[in-house]
Amino acid sequence: MKSAQLTNAAPVLVGAALGASVLALSTKALAIVVAGSAFATMAASVVFPYYILVATIPVQVDLLGGLTVTKLITPLVIAMVTFNALIHRGPWPTIWRWPAGYLALAFFVTSIVSLTLAEGLRGLPGEAAKIPVYGALFFLTLTFNKTPDDLRRLLWVIALTGLGEALITAAQVQYGFVMPGDWRKNIGLPGEGGVDGSFMSISEGKVRAEGTTAHPIFLASFFLMTMPCTALLLAREQNPWVKAALGIMLGLMGYAWFYTFARSSVIGFAVLILVVLWFHSRLLRSLSLVVLVLAVTGGLSYQMLSESFQSGLQSVESQSLFGKADLNEGSGSFAFRRESIVGGWNLFWAHPWFGVGFGQAINHYVKYLPSWADHYYHPAVIHNMFLEVASELGVFALSAFIGLWAWAFVSLHRGLRDPDVRPYAILLMSLLLGQIAFLMITPMVREVWLTVPLAIAIGAMAKPPAQT
């Protein structure tokens, strides 16, 4: 038991040690500490490299020329997993699995091809450095999650990482803490000169925290994953002391999530909660069918829904707590997302086969905004994950990407029929649907490259109905 707890906690402890070392070292010197500490920790256990990679999902600190902690850790993780496989200490990465492995390979290969066609060799590594991170998360998740016990250990790693992120965020909100180092420069409210070291604005009583991510939206996305995982551990835990600790952890994450003020993640959480309730409430399942019939027959018009939703946004934003945040009004926030989505669609139709290159929409899509677009500000990326993939990578990568999501849901349907993995299947079903709702108005986030393969892994470990 103690050994298992150490295995779960070690990645977070290493992350804390690395964070503390930032206070004493420059970010360039920290790279040596990161590499040495990570390598020593990964050598302690076969599964540690994977857990270290998962624990760095929200750590988007730039250390060297745009290279984040995760981009530096990923080659070490791949090297350690390969070394363990060569000496027969651990498994080989699960790559050649039909259809998930082949779909993922098609997506990643097409991503590199599209970038090379669009930008030539000068586009490498650049944005392409994200591809090994996504690939490592995807294939190693399939490799190291074979049993329900593996899933439970992974949830602990996710929960403990969420706790660390929540504590950093709380320090930002309460004490104005900014992450040290040179990874943030002059980012803050327009016209105020920015705040070195943090996206968070703490002027005029306005607070919006980012933790160790690149933007509050990405922090909200991370909590959209960690909070449900922690809630499942809390629901299944028998030890009252551990249960109380998990409750405190969940409360801290909720507090940190609130101060991201990410309204798009509210939609994700709403869908996630509805899915969970749907599985546990016969009444809600009946009501959902009634709502579906009303929607199909036109009983709920788009205009009525829009007006109700806008009224709800204005009501929430008028509250004093949300008044502390540096936010556009709801209509403005959704206006630029709507214009961004239309621009992304137009960009896709202009470059349907291989797109404009991985991560290159920023240089193109504003030219394809609709003629009626009049919002004063447009984000750097298209605020719709699927349109982002379509416009940057083209129809072939989009087909593979959608295929991965479709197979994930097929796998979860299989997992729902096995009582041993059913709780995890419900968790992942709610997570994926919540992420889809969130990502329809938000760009790509790292977490999907953990949740999608995890859903596929659950389907693989589920026993056929006759054997359950």
C-alpha positions, 0 to 999 in steps of 0.5 A: 500500500505504501509503495502504491501511494509513493508511486502515485505521489512521486510525479507530483513531488518531483514537480514541486521540487522543480517548481521550488528550484525555479525560485533559486535558479534561472530558467535556463539553469533549471533545464538541467535540473528538470532533465536530471531529476526527471531522468532519476525519477523515471528510472525508479519504476517502469510506469513512472515515465508515463506518470511524469508525462501526465503530471506535466500536462498543465505545465506550459512553462517556456524554458528554452526558446519556446520549448515547454517543460513537457516538450523537454520531458517527452524525449526523456519519457520516450527514451526511458520507455524504449530502454525499459522495453529493450531490456525487457523491464517494461512493455513496448509502446502500444502503437500497432493496434487496430483501429486506434493506433492506425488512426492516430498514426495517420493523424500525426503523419498527416500533421507533419506532411501538411506543415512541410507542404505549407511551410517547408523545412523551416516549419520544423520543429516549431509547432510540430514539436507538439506532435511528439507530446500528443503522440506520447500521451496517446500511445503510452496511455494505451500502453500503461492502462490495461486493468481497472487498478491501472486506471485507479492509479492514473486517477490519483496522479491526475488528482494530485497534479490537480491539487498542485495546480490548484495551490499555485492558482490560489497563491496567484489569486490571494497573494498575487504570486506570479510564476518566476522566470522569463516565460511571461513578458508583458502580458496583462490588460491592454493599455496597462503595460502588462504584468511581467510573469503572468497573464493574471491581471491584479490591477483595479481589483481584477483577477483572472488566474492561469496557474502554470498554463498559457492561458486561463482557458487552458487551466479551466480545461485542465480542471474540467478533467481533474475535478471529475476524476477526483470526484470519482475517487471520492465516491469510491473511497472507503477510508474516511480520512482519505475521503476527507482529503479528497473532498478538500482537494476537490474544493481547492480545485473548484476554487481555482477553476472559478478564478479562471472565469472561463465561461466556455468551461461552464458549458463543458461542466454542465454537459458533463454533469447532465451525462452523469445524471443521465446514467444515474437518474431514470427521470432525467433519461425520460425528460431528455427524450421529451426535450429531444422531441420538443427540439426536433419538432421546433418547440424550442426555437433557436431565437428563444434559446439564444435569448434565454442563454444571453439573459442567463449570461448577463444575469451571472456576469452582473454578480459581484464575484464575476465583476472581479474578472477581466472579461468581455461581456457574454455577447462580445465573447461569443461574437468573436468566437462565432466570427472565428468559427466562420473564418475557420470554416472558410479557411478549410474550404479554401485549403481542403486537402492538407490545410495551411499547416499545423499551428499556422491558422494564426497567419491565415484565418483572419483573412477569411473572416465573414464580411459581417465580422465587426468584433474589435478583437480576434484570438490567435487561434480558431475557437473550435477544435474540429475546425482548427484541425480541418483548416490546419491539417485538411480533410485526411487528418480531420477524418482520422481525428473524428475516427479516433473520437468515434472509436473512443465512444464505441469503446466506452459503450463496450466498457459500460457493459462490464461492471468492473470498468463501468464506473470508469466508462461513465466517467470518460463518457461524461468527460469526452462529451463535456470536452466536446461541448467545451471545445466547440468554442475553444481550440485544441487542448492537451487533455484530449490526448489523454482522455481519448486513448483512455476511453479506448483503453477502457473498451479494450480491458472490458470483458465480453458480456458472456464473461462478466 
